[in-house]
Each structure stands twice: as structure tokens, then as C-alpha cells.
């Protein structure tokens, strides 16, 4: 009561606060339900255009929309994104625990890189070591470094066990 939710323009509002403006004019004020799905789509539509939107936030938002009954095609259409992009983001919600931690820590902020990391986890016999090998000196993971580790793992072909022949004396 007596408070408002900023659906669009939060960054402008924050900038106005930093600039010391006492008043900020808004265009539209509407009464809405707190869990309005359309509001969530509008906010995501604005935020998804940011270059610095956290991958974890995007995964959570897409997952929330799916839980609320939207399918990937509807989400893609509303956000102006390709369905395969939405599908890739949605699939990351079920990533390996180690990959989700890297996403949460912002070591990786690219959906395709996160998928490569999931593939590394599937092929690795030492996940912690292989994921660590993907990091640069700042602890960040690029698509190229992750792909290099995955390529190395794919070249390792498990050897077939040798047939043991026993002879009786």
C-alpha cells in the first residue's frame, strides 16, 4: 500500500536517484496484481535486451514463465527471441550442480558456454579439475576455453579392457 513497482525504466530511476533528482515523472501508473504474468513478461522483455543481464536471472525468469503455463514458443514470440534460444536457456535450469554454481558466481554468463560445461561434466572423470581448467586468471570462463577442454575430453577414447587368457598347467 502506498508503494509502486517499477515495471520498466528502473535503470533510469536509479540514475535519477544517483543524480539527486527529488522527482521523477512516470508515464503510466496502473493497478496490477503482484504476480501478474504479463508484468513479468514486460520486465523480462526490457531486461533481456541488456548486455549485462545475469544468466542466472534469465534462467530463473524463463523457468518461472514455463511454470506459469507459457510454452517456449509463446515465450520466444513475446520476447522477440528465437525459440531455440529460449529452449537453450530453459534447459540450463536442469544443469549439473557444478555448472549452476559457476552461473550463480557469474564465472559464466553465456548460455552456450554453460551447455559446453554441462557436456564437460558428462564426459569428465574429474569434473572439478576439468572445470577449473576452463577458467582464466580472473576465474571467468570463455566459450573458447570451455570448448578446448571439451575437445580434449572427446579425444580421450576409453580403452577396451584387454582380454585375459588363462592357461591351466
N, C-alpha and C positions, 0 to 999 in steps of 0.2 A: 504494500500500500504506500502510495506517495513516491514510489521509485519507478524508474523506467529501465527497460532492457534495450540496449543499442543493437539493432539488427544489422545495420550497415553503417559504416563510417566510424567505427571505433578507433581506427588509427588517426583519423582527423580529430576526433575528440581528445585523444591522448596528446596529440601535437598541440592542440589549443590549450590544454592544461599546462603543458611544459612552457608554452609561450606566455602563460599568465593571464589568459583571457578569462574574465569572470562570467561571460555569457557566450553561449554557442547556439546559433539558431538551427533548428531542425526543420525538415520539410514536412514530414508526416508523423503523426502520433496516433497509434491505434491501440485499442484494447484487444489483447490476444490471450489465448490460453498459454500457460508457461511451457508446456510441452508440445507446442504447435509444430507439426511435422513440416509444414510449408515454411515456417520460420527457419527451421534447421537447414532446409534446402537453400533458402535465400542466403543465409550466413555462409554456408559451405560454398555456394556459387561465388561469393565475393572472395572468400579466403583462399580458395583453391587457385586463384589467379596469382597469389603472392608467390614469389620465388622462395621465400624463407618459411613457408608453412611446414611444420614438422610432420614427418611421415607418420609418426605415431598418432598425431591428431587426425590426420586424413584417414588412417585405418580405422580409428575409433568412430569417426563420423559416418563413413561408408557402412561399417558394421551396424551402427545404430539405425541407419535408414533401412537396411535389409531386415533387421529385427522388427522394424515398424511396418513391414509389409511391402516395401518397394522392391522391385526386382532390378537386376543390374542394368537391363536395357532402359528402364524408366529413369534410373539414377543418371545414366550416361546422357540421356536426352535432356534432362533438366539441368545438368551441369555443363552441357556443351562439350562433353568429352567422349572419346571413343569407348565403346563397350569393353574392348579388350583391356583398356587402361583401368577401368573400374573393376573388371574381373581380376586383374593382377593385384590391385590394392586389396580387394576383398579376400583373396587367397592368403594374403600376408597375415591376416588375423589368426590363422592356424599355423603360423611359423613355429619353428623349433624354439624352445625356451631361450637358447643362447642368442639366436637371431633377434628375438623380441627384446632382449636386454640391450643388444647393440643399437637397435632402433630407439629404445627409450633413452639411452645415453647419448643419442644423436651422433654416434660414430658412423652411422649410415643414414642417409636421408633420401635415398633413391630406391624406388620400388624394384627396378630391375636388378640392382646390386643386391638388395635384400633377398631376392629369389635365387641369385647365384650363391649367396651364403647358405640358403636352405639346401641347395644342391651339394655344397661342400659338406654340410653336416651329414647328409645321406651317404656320401662316399668315404668320409673320413674314418680312420681308426683312432685318431687323436684329435677330436673336434677343437678342444681349447688351443692346441698348438697350431692347427691349420687356420683357425680364425685369427689368432694373434699374428700369423704370417701375412694376413691381408692388410694389417694396419700400417699406416705411415708413422713417421716420428711423432706426429701430433695425436696419434690414436684414432685417426679417421680412416675410413675405408673407401677407396675409389672402385669404380666398376672394373678398371683395368687390373688393379692388384688382386681383386677377388677372382676375376676371370683367370689370371695367371695361376693362382693356387688351384682352381678347379681343373684347369688344363693339366697341371702336374698330377693331380689325383686321378684323372681319367687315363693318363698314360701308364699308371701303375696297374698292371694286369695281375690279378691274383694267380699264383702258380697252382697248377693242379697237383694234388698230392701224388707223390711217387708211389708206384705200385711196389709193394714189398713182397718179395717171393721168399718163402721159407722152404728149406730142404731138410728132410729128416735123414739122419745118418743111419 
